[in-house]
């Protein structure tokens, strides 16, 4: 059993859903082509447009489930708070930061308390408890670059969140097309007709590679910084 079993489960489920979508697109690619006058209602195009909804939904589910999984695995290690990176501590102290926003004596005291906590963080021996309610990686908007950047900052992960140079554009396209379909900014038939099944399969595979990259970095973080 690894030190990040709950996190591993979240990523495994996400990749499994994406692999299922890849199989669906592969089957769609083998179906006799329908287009133009042969498919006036755009049934095949609608099937392709659905892929944006699936990819966006999988990413949103991942970011919604990941905080609880992180809290489960980190809490199980019974670590002192001094072992946590400051980015994660800042996320856990959300209520304290909210008290800092006003221009009052209470806010001044709250700011002083936050700075004092950061200064003495390395000697904080309090045991980490379940913090899933304090950590949010999904904020109700469609998942994109900012969510992965937030994960990197919170855990102080090394290197880049990106696995490939064009991952930024990949997430941007998924986010925009999913929202266009959901809010009928574009006709789903037109969206589907703009993309071949083979191109969508490549996108799904790139998302899988990105999630594999993120998962490996989180696992290394557990091994190198938390350990048993």
C-alpha positions as CSV (number, residue, x, y, z in Angstrom):
1,X,0.0,0.0,0.0
2,X,1.5,3.3,-1.1
3,X,1.4,6.5,1.1
4,X,-0.9,8.1,-1.5
5,X,-3.5,5.3,-2.0
6,X,-6.5,7.6,-2.0
7,X,-4.8,10.0,-4.4
8,X,-3.9,7.1,-6.7
9,X,-7.6,5.9,-6.7
10,X,-8.7,9.4,-7.9
11,X,-6.3,9.5,-10.7
12,X,-7.0,5.8,-11.7
13,X,-10.7,6.5,-12.0
14,X,-10.1,9.6,-14.1
15,X,-7.8,7.8,-16.5
16,X,-10.2,4.9,-16.7
17,X,-13.0,7.3,-17.8
18,X,-10.8,8.9,-20.4
19,X,-9.7,5.5,-21.7
20,X,-13.4,4.6,-22.1
21,X,-13.9,7.8,-24.1
22,X,-10.9,6.9,-26.2
23,X,-12.6,3.6,-27.0
24,X,-15.8,5.3,-27.9
25,X,-14.0,7.7,-30.3
26,X,-12.1,4.8,-31.8
27,X,-15.4,3.0,-32.5
28,X,-16.8,6.2,-33.9
29,X,-13.9,6.5,-36.2
30,X,-14.6,3.1,-37.7
31,X,-18.2,4.0,-38.4
32,X,-18.9,4.8,-42.0
33,X,-18.5,8.5,-42.5
34,X,-21.6,10.6,-42.4
35,X,-21.4,14.2,-43.4
36,X,-23.1,16.9,-45.4
37,X,-26.3,15.7,-47.1
38,X,-25.8,12.2,-45.7
39,X,-26.1,13.4,-42.1
40,X,-28.3,16.5,-42.2
41,X,-29.0,16.3,-38.4
42,X,-25.4,16.0,-37.5
43,X,-25.7,12.8,-35.4
44,X,-22.1,11.8,-35.9
45,X,-21.0,15.4,-35.2
46,X,-22.9,15.4,-32.0
47,X,-21.1,12.2,-31.0
48,X,-17.8,14.0,-31.5
49,X,-18.8,17.1,-29.7
50,X,-19.7,15.0,-26.6
51,X,-16.0,14.3,-26.2
52,X,-15.3,17.9,-25.0
53,X,-18.0,17.5,-22.4
54,X,-16.5,14.2,-21.2
55,X,-12.9,15.5,-21.0
56,X,-14.0,18.6,-19.2
57,X,-16.2,16.6,-16.8
58,X,-13.4,14.2,-16.0
59,X,-11.1,17.1,-15.2
60,X,-13.7,18.8,-13.0
61,X,-14.4,15.5,-11.1
62,X,-10.7,15.0,-10.6
63,X,-10.2,18.5,-9.1
64,X,-13.3,18.1,-6.9
65,X,-12.2,14.7,-5.5
66,X,-8.5,15.4,-5.2
67,X,-8.6,17.6,-2.0
68,X,-10.3,14.9,0.0
69,X,-7.9,12.3,-1.3
70,X,-4.9,14.4,-0.3
71,X,-6.4,15.1,3.1
72,X,-7.0,11.3,3.6
73,X,-3.5,10.3,2.7
74,X,-1.7,13.1,4.5
75,X,-3.8,12.8,7.7
76,X,-3.1,9.0,7.7
77,X,0.6,9.7,8.0
78,X,0.1,11.5,11.4
79,X,2.5,14.2,10.4
80,X,3.4,17.4,12.3
81,X,2.2,20.6,10.5
82,X,5.9,21.5,10.1
83,X,6.2,18.9,7.4
84,X,3.6,20.6,5.2
85,X,4.7,23.1,2.6
86,X,3.6,26.7,3.3
87,X,1.3,26.7,0.3
88,X,-0.8,24.0,1.8
89,X,-0.7,25.6,5.3
90,X,-2.0,28.8,3.6
91,X,-4.9,26.8,2.1
92,X,-5.7,25.3,5.5
93,X,-5.7,28.7,7.1
94,X,-8.4,30.2,4.8
95,X,-10.5,31.4,7.6
96,X,-7.6,33.3,9.1
97,X,-6.8,35.0,5.8
98,X,-10.5,36.0,5.4
99,X,-10.2,37.8,8.7
100,X,-7.3,39.8,7.4
101,X,-9.3,41.6,4.7
102,X,-10.9,44.4,6.7
103,X,-9.3,47.6,7.9
104,X,-9.8,47.1,11.7
105,X,-8.0,46.2,14.9
106,X,-9.3,42.6,14.6
107,X,-7.8,42.4,11.0
108,X,-4.5,43.7,12.3
109,X,-4.4,41.0,14.9
110,X,-5.3,38.4,12.4
111,X,-2.5,39.5,10.0
112,X,-0.1,39.4,12.9
113,X,-1.2,35.9,13.8
114,X,-0.8,34.7,10.2
115,X,2.7,36.1,9.9
116,X,3.6,34.6,13.3
117,X,2.3,31.2,12.2
118,X,4.4,31.4,9.0
119,X,7.5,32.5,10.9
120,X,7.3,29.5,13.4
121,X,6.0,27.0,10.9
122,X,9.1,24.8,11.0
123,X,8.6,24.2,14.7
124,X,4.8,23.6,14.5
125,X,4.4,20.1,16.1
126,X,0.6,20.0,15.9
127,X,-0.6,16.8,14.1
128,X,-2.2,17.2,10.7
129,X,-5.9,16.3,10.8
130,X,-8.5,16.0,8.1
131,X,-8.5,19.3,6.2
132,X,-10.6,18.3,3.2
133,X,-13.2,20.9,4.1
134,X,-10.6,23.7,3.9
135,X,-9.0,22.8,0.6
136,X,-10.7,23.6,-2.8
137,X,-9.2,22.9,-6.2
138,X,-12.5,23.2,-8.1
139,X,-14.4,26.5,-7.7
140,X,-17.5,25.8,-9.8
141,X,-15.9,27.0,-13.1
142,X,-14.7,24.7,-15.8
143,X,-11.2,23.3,-14.9
144,X,-8.3,24.8,-16.8
145,X,-4.7,25.9,-16.4
146,X,-5.3,27.7,-13.1
147,X,-6.4,24.6,-11.3
148,X,-3.2,22.7,-12.1
149,X,-1.1,25.8,-11.2
150,X,-2.9,26.0,-7.9
151,X,-2.0,22.3,-7.1
152,X,1.7,23.0,-7.9
153,X,1.7,26.1,-5.6
154,X,-0.1,24.4,-2.8
155,X,2.2,21.3,-2.7
156,X,5.3,23.3,-3.8
157,X,5.9,20.7,-6.5
158,X,9.1,21.0,-8.6
159,X,9.2,21.8,-12.2
160,X,6.3,22.4,-14.5
161,X,2.7,21.3,-14.1
162,X,2.7,20.9,-17.9
163,X,3.6,17.6,-19.4
164,X,3.7,18.9,-23.0
165,X,4.4,22.5,-24.2
166,X,0.8,22.8,-25.6
167,X,-1.0,21.5,-22.5
168,X,-2.1,25.1,-21.9
169,X,-3.8,25.3,-25.3
170,X,-5.3,21.8,-24.8
171,X,-7.0,22.8,-21.5
172,X,-8.1,26.1,-23.0
173,X,-9.7,24.4,-26.0
174,X,-11.5,21.8,-23.7
175,X,-12.7,24.6,-21.4
176,X,-13.9,26.9,-24.2
177,X,-15.6,24.2,-26.3
178,X,-17.3,22.6,-23.3
179,X,-18.7,25.9,-22.2
180,X,-19.8,26.8,-25.7
181,X,-21.7,23.5,-25.9
182,X,-23.2,23.8,-22.5
183,X,-24.4,27.4,-23.0
184,X,-25.2,27.0,-26.7
185,X,-22.7,29.6,-27.7
186,X,-22.0,27.3,-30.6
187,X,-24.1,24.6,-32.1
188,X,-22.8,21.2,-30.9
189,X,-23.1,20.0,-34.4
190,X,-20.8,22.7,-35.7
191,X,-18.3,22.0,-32.9
192,X,-18.3,18.2,-33.7
193,X,-17.9,18.8,-37.5
194,X,-14.8,20.9,-36.8
195,X,-12.9,18.0,-35.4
196,X,-12.1,14.5,-36.7
197,X,-12.3,11.5,-34.3
198,X,-8.6,11.0,-34.8
199,X,-7.9,14.5,-33.5
200,X,-10.1,14.0,-30.5
201,X,-8.4,10.7,-29.7
202,X,-5.1,12.6,-29.7
203,X,-6.6,15.1,-27.3
204,X,-7.8,12.4,-24.9
205,X,-4.4,10.7,-25.0
206,X,-2.7,14.0,-24.2
207,X,-5.0,14.5,-21.2
208,X,-4.2,11.0,-20.0
209,X,-0.5,11.8,-20.3
210,X,-1.0,15.1,-18.4
211,X,-2.8,13.3,-15.6
212,X,0.0,10.6,-15.4
213,X,2.5,13.4,-15.1
214,X,0.6,15.1,-12.3
215,X,0.1,11.9,-10.4
216,X,3.8,11.0,-10.6
217,X,4.8,14.4,-9.2
218,X,2.3,14.1,-6.4
219,X,3.6,10.6,-5.6
220,X,7.2,11.8,-5.6
221,X,6.1,14.6,-3.2
222,X,4.8,12.0,-0.8
223,X,7.9,9.9,-1.0
224,X,10.4,12.7,-0.8
225,X,8.8,15.2,1.6
226,X,6.5,13.2,3.8
227,X,7.6,9.6,3.8
228,X,6.7,7.1,6.5
